[in-house]
Amino acid sequence: MKSFFYKLVLIIISTIIVYKLTIGEQINSVINQIELFSTKEGRKESINKVRKEIKRATEKENYLSKEDAILINNFINKIINELKQAKN
């Protein structure tokens, strides 16, 4: 009976440790992000970060590389052609 009790306690403790090290950390991270967005200060901070990134992006001369621009242009042209075909 004593060995069963010790094994049971050991299994419970190891399960709690594994949970805390794997899933528990991820859950805590998500909860922290939710709490950040649920406060007024957190939302203001997030908005300021987005504004800062947009400002930095607009200061760049080119947003896309030439290869990316060609790829996106081809994709948009294909979508336009499919929309024209669907219209007819």
N, CA, C and O of each residue as an XYZ file, in Angstrom:
352
protein
N       0.819     -1.184      0.000
C       0.000      0.000      0.000
C       0.867      1.254      0.000
O       0.539      2.249     -0.647
N       1.981      1.196      0.736
C       2.871      2.338      0.801
C       3.493      2.636     -0.559
O       3.586      3.798     -0.955
N       3.913      1.610     -1.269
C       4.550      1.826     -2.571
C       3.543      2.391     -3.573
O       3.900      3.221     -4.410
N       2.289      1.947     -3.493
C       1.255      2.483     -4.370
C       1.081      3.974     -4.117
O       0.985      4.755     -5.064
N       1.041      4.373     -2.871
C       0.876      5.775     -2.518
C       2.049      6.602     -3.036
O       1.843      7.682     -3.590
N       3.264      6.116     -2.866
C       4.452      6.829     -3.350
C       4.440      6.952     -4.878
O       4.761      8.007     -5.425
N       4.071      5.878     -5.551
C       4.003      5.913     -7.018
C       2.939      6.898     -7.475
O       3.143      7.647     -8.431
N       1.801      6.894     -6.785
C       0.725      7.803     -7.146
C       1.162      9.255     -6.974
O       0.908     10.081     -7.851
N       1.801      9.571     -5.883
C       2.283     10.925     -5.635
C       3.330     11.310     -6.673
O       3.316     12.435     -7.174
N       4.228     10.403     -7.001
C       5.260     10.668     -8.005
C       4.641     10.927     -9.377
O       5.079     11.833    -10.087
N       3.649     10.161     -9.752
C       2.987     10.346    -11.051
C       2.252     11.682    -11.084
O       2.306     12.392    -12.089
N       1.581     12.025    -10.018
C       0.850     13.294     -9.977
C       1.812     14.474    -10.067
O       1.561     15.422    -10.811
N       2.902     14.423     -9.323
C       3.882     15.514     -9.347
C       4.531     15.632    -10.724
O       4.701     16.741    -11.230
N       4.892     14.511    -11.331
C       5.515     14.568    -12.658
C       4.529     15.068    -13.707
O       4.921     15.777    -14.633
N       3.256     14.709    -13.573
C       2.243     15.208    -14.510
C       2.092     16.719    -14.392
O       1.987     17.416    -15.402
N       2.080     17.221    -13.177
C       1.968     18.668    -12.962
C       3.186     19.385    -13.539
O       3.037     20.433    -14.168
N       4.367     18.850    -13.340
C       5.591     19.469    -13.870
C       5.569     19.493    -15.385
O       5.881     20.516    -15.995
N       5.204     18.372    -16.000
C       5.151     18.317    -17.473
C       4.122     19.308    -18.001
O       4.368     19.985    -18.998
N       2.968     19.397    -17.339
C       1.933     20.346    -17.758
C       2.447     21.782    -17.682
O       2.269     22.555    -18.624
N       3.074     22.138    -16.583
C       3.583     23.501    -16.397
C       4.648     23.847    -17.430
O       4.715     24.985    -17.895
N       5.476     22.879    -17.790
C       6.572     23.152    -18.722
C       6.122     23.170    -20.178
O       6.810     23.749    -21.019
N       5.001     22.560    -20.494
C       4.567     22.503    -21.895
C       3.349     23.378    -22.129
O       3.478     24.510    -22.594
N       2.201     22.881    -21.820
C       0.950     23.574    -22.119
C       0.766     24.805    -21.232
O       0.247     25.821    -21.693
N       1.175     24.729    -19.985
C       0.974     25.825    -19.045
C       1.632     27.111    -19.492
O       1.045     28.182    -19.342
N       2.844     27.036    -20.041
C       3.538     28.235    -20.517
C       2.807     28.867    -21.687
O       2.691     30.091    -21.760
N       2.313     28.048    -22.599
C       1.596     28.584    -23.753
C       0.283     29.230    -23.329
O      -0.091     30.284    -23.844
N      -0.405     28.605    -22.402
C      -1.665     29.176    -21.912
C      -1.403     30.504    -21.208
O      -2.154     31.462    -21.392
N      -0.351     30.566    -20.409
C      -0.011     31.815    -19.731
C       0.321     32.915    -20.725
O      -0.040     34.074    -20.517
N       1.007     32.561    -21.804
C       1.348     33.541    -22.833
C       0.083     34.106    -23.479
O      -0.030     35.315    -23.678
N      -0.860     33.235    -23.802
C      -2.116     33.681    -24.418
C      -2.908     34.543    -23.439
O      -3.471     35.565    -23.831
N      -2.955     34.148    -22.191
C      -3.691     34.925    -21.184
C      -3.072     36.307    -21.022
O      -3.792     37.294    -20.878
N      -1.745     36.386    -21.042
C      -1.083     37.690    -20.937
C      -1.429     38.586    -22.119
O      -1.645     39.785    -21.940
N      -1.486     38.024    -23.322
C      -1.849     38.816    -24.500
C      -3.294     39.302    -24.400
O      -3.592     40.443    -24.753
N      -4.181     38.448    -23.925
C      -5.588     38.843    -23.774
C      -5.711     39.965    -22.750
O      -6.448     40.928    -22.962
N      -4.991     39.838    -21.645
C      -5.032     40.884    -20.627
C      -4.471     42.202    -21.151
O      -4.952     43.276    -20.791
N      -3.450     42.113    -22.003
C      -2.872     43.322    -22.581
C      -3.895     44.049    -23.435
O      -3.993     45.273    -23.357
N      -4.661     43.327    -24.251
C      -5.648     43.953    -25.121
C      -6.919     44.345    -24.382
O      -7.698     45.155    -24.885
N      -7.138     43.790    -23.207
C      -8.367     44.111    -22.487
C      -8.243     45.400    -21.674
O      -9.251     45.928    -21.205
N      -7.026     45.914    -21.499
C      -6.867     47.169    -20.773
C      -6.734     48.325    -21.755
O      -6.254     48.150    -22.875
N      -7.157     49.485    -21.332
C      -7.100     50.671    -22.178
C      -5.657     51.029    -22.515
O      -5.353     51.400    -23.649
N      -4.767     50.916    -21.526
C      -3.354     51.232    -21.745
C      -2.716     50.251    -22.729
O      -1.900     50.631    -23.569
N      -3.105     48.989    -22.606
C      -2.567     47.973    -23.514
C      -2.981     48.217    -24.952
O      -2.180     48.057    -25.873
N      -4.237     48.605    -25.142
C      -4.706     48.910    -26.499
C      -3.989     50.126    -27.058
O      -3.608     50.142    -28.228
N      -3.802     51.158    -26.218
C      -3.092     52.357    -26.687
C      -1.654     52.007    -27.066
O      -1.134     52.497    -28.068
N      -1.017     51.162    -26.263
C       0.352     50.763    -26.557
C       0.425     49.988    -27.872
O       1.346     50.184    -28.664
N      -0.554     49.104    -28.100
C      -0.587     48.337    -29.346
C      -0.803     49.247    -30.543
O      -0.174     49.064    -31.585
N      -1.682     50.218    -30.403
C      -1.946     51.153    -31.496
C      -0.688     51.965    -31.798
O      -0.362     52.196    -32.962
N       0.011     52.394    -30.764
C       1.243     53.149    -30.967
C       2.303     52.309    -31.666
O       3.053     52.825    -32.494
N       2.374     51.025    -31.343
C       3.329     50.136    -32.016
C       2.993     50.002    -33.495
O       3.879     50.027    -34.349
N       1.700     49.859    -33.790
C       1.276     49.747    -35.193
C       1.599     51.034    -35.940
O       2.105     50.989    -37.061
N       1.315     52.174    -35.335
C       1.624     53.459    -35.973
C       3.121     53.596    -36.243
O       3.531     54.063    -37.305
N       3.923     53.186    -35.274
C       5.369     53.267    -35.425
C       5.845     52.392    -36.590
O       6.703     52.806    -37.370
N       5.286     51.181    -36.705
C       5.659     50.290    -37.803
C       5.206     50.835    -39.158
O       5.928     50.720    -40.148
N       4.012     51.426    -39.201
C       3.524     52.014    -40.452
C       4.405     53.183    -40.861
O       4.739     53.337    -42.036
N       4.782     54.010    -39.885
C       5.641     55.153    -40.179
C       6.987     54.685    -40.720
O       7.511     55.246    -41.682
N       7.538     53.652    -40.091
C       8.824     53.125    -40.555
C       8.699     52.526    -41.958
O       9.615     52.649    -42.771
N       7.564     51.877    -42.240
C       7.366     51.274    -43.557
C       7.206     52.333    -44.636
O       7.676     52.141    -45.757
N       6.546     53.459    -44.321
C       6.354     54.497    -45.335
C       7.642     55.252    -45.636
O       7.754     55.892    -46.681
N       8.605     55.184    -44.741
C       9.881     55.848    -44.981
C      10.788     55.059    -45.922
O      11.777     55.592    -46.425
N      10.458     53.808    -46.157
C      11.250     52.996    -47.090
C      10.970     53.449    -48.520
O       9.871     53.900    -48.843
N      11.974     53.321    -49.354
C      11.800     53.718    -50.751
C      10.943     52.697    -51.496
O      10.014     53.073    -52.210
N      11.243     51.436    -51.340
C      10.492     50.365    -51.997
C      10.021     49.375    -50.937
O      10.790     48.937    -50.081
N       8.761     49.042    -51.015
C       8.221     48.071    -50.072
C       8.583     46.648    -50.486
O       8.878     45.797    -49.646
N       8.554     46.407    -51.783
C       8.730     45.057    -52.298
C       9.990     44.956    -53.133
O      10.457     45.937    -53.712
N      10.527     43.756    -53.182
C      11.617     43.518    -54.119
C      11.006     43.417    -55.520
O       9.797     43.244    -55.666
N      11.836     43.525    -56.525
C      11.339     43.483    -57.903
C      10.655     42.153    -58.192
O       9.619     42.108    -58.855
N      11.238     41.080    -57.693
C      10.660     39.743    -57.902
C       9.286     39.619    -57.233
O       8.356     39.067    -57.822
N       9.159     40.131    -56.008
C       7.877     40.085    -55.306
C       6.839     40.936    -56.020
O       5.673     40.550    -56.109
N       7.254     42.089    -56.527
C       6.324     42.970    -57.243
C       5.787     42.289    -58.495
O       4.596     42.384    -58.795
N       6.648     41.612    -59.215
C       6.217     40.904    -60.434
C       5.255     39.778    -60.069
O       4.236     39.586    -60.733
N       5.578     39.040    -59.021
C       4.731     37.935    -58.588
C       3.343     38.423    -58.166
O       2.337     37.825    -58.548
N       3.281     39.481    -57.396
C       1.991     40.030    -56.953
C       1.214     40.600    -58.130
O      -0.005     40.445    -58.204
N       1.910     41.259    -59.053
C       1.258     41.806    -60.237
C       0.628     40.690    -61.068
O      -0.505     40.823    -61.530
N       1.353     39.602    -61.257
C       0.810     38.471    -62.020
C      -0.408     37.870    -61.313
O      -1.388     37.503    -61.961
N      -0.341     37.773    -60.018
C      -1.448     37.228    -59.245
C      -2.686     38.113    -59.365
O      -3.790     37.608    -59.563
N      -2.510     39.422    -59.246
C      -3.640     40.352    -59.349
C      -4.229     40.313    -60.747
O      -5.450     40.343    -60.901
N      -3.392     40.248    -61.761
C      -3.893     40.168    -63.132
C      -4.706     38.898    -63.350
O      -5.728     38.924    -64.036
N      -4.261     37.795    -62.777
C      -4.996     36.546    -62.915
C      -6.359     36.646    -62.244
O      -7.352     36.167    -62.791
N      -6.421     37.259    -61.071
C      -7.697     37.431    -60.372
C      -8.624     38.330    -61.185
O      -9.818     38.052    -61.293
N      -8.085     39.402    -61.756
C      -8.900     40.312    -62.575
C      -9.471     39.576    -63.768
O     -10.642     39.751    -64.104
N      -8.658     38.753    -64.413
C      -9.139     37.985    -65.573
C     -10.240     37.007    -65.170
O     -11.224     36.858    -65.895
N     -10.090     36.342    -64.031
C     -11.115     35.412    -63.565
C     -12.404     36.142    -63.222
O     -13.491     35.621    -63.472
N     -12.302     37.332    -62.657
C     -13.503     38.118    -62.345
C     -14.208     38.564    -63.616
O     -15.438     38.580    -63.674
N     -13.439     38.926    -64.630
C     -14.047     39.312    -65.903
C     -14.758     38.142    -66.535
O     -15.843     38.308    -67.093
N     -14.165     36.943    -66.462
C     -14.784     35.734    -67.031
C     -16.055     35.387    -66.270
O     -17.036     34.955    -66.875
N     -16.053     35.566    -64.973
C     -17.241     35.253    -64.161
C     -18.363     36.234    -64.458
O     -19.539     35.890    -64.347
N     -18.006     37.440    -64.832
C     -19.012     38.472    -65.116
C     -19.743     38.162    -66.417
O     -20.929     38.465    -66.553
N     -19.041     37.559    -67.371
C     -19.634     37.269    -68.684
C     -20.448     36.056    -68.647
O     -21.021     35.665    -69.664
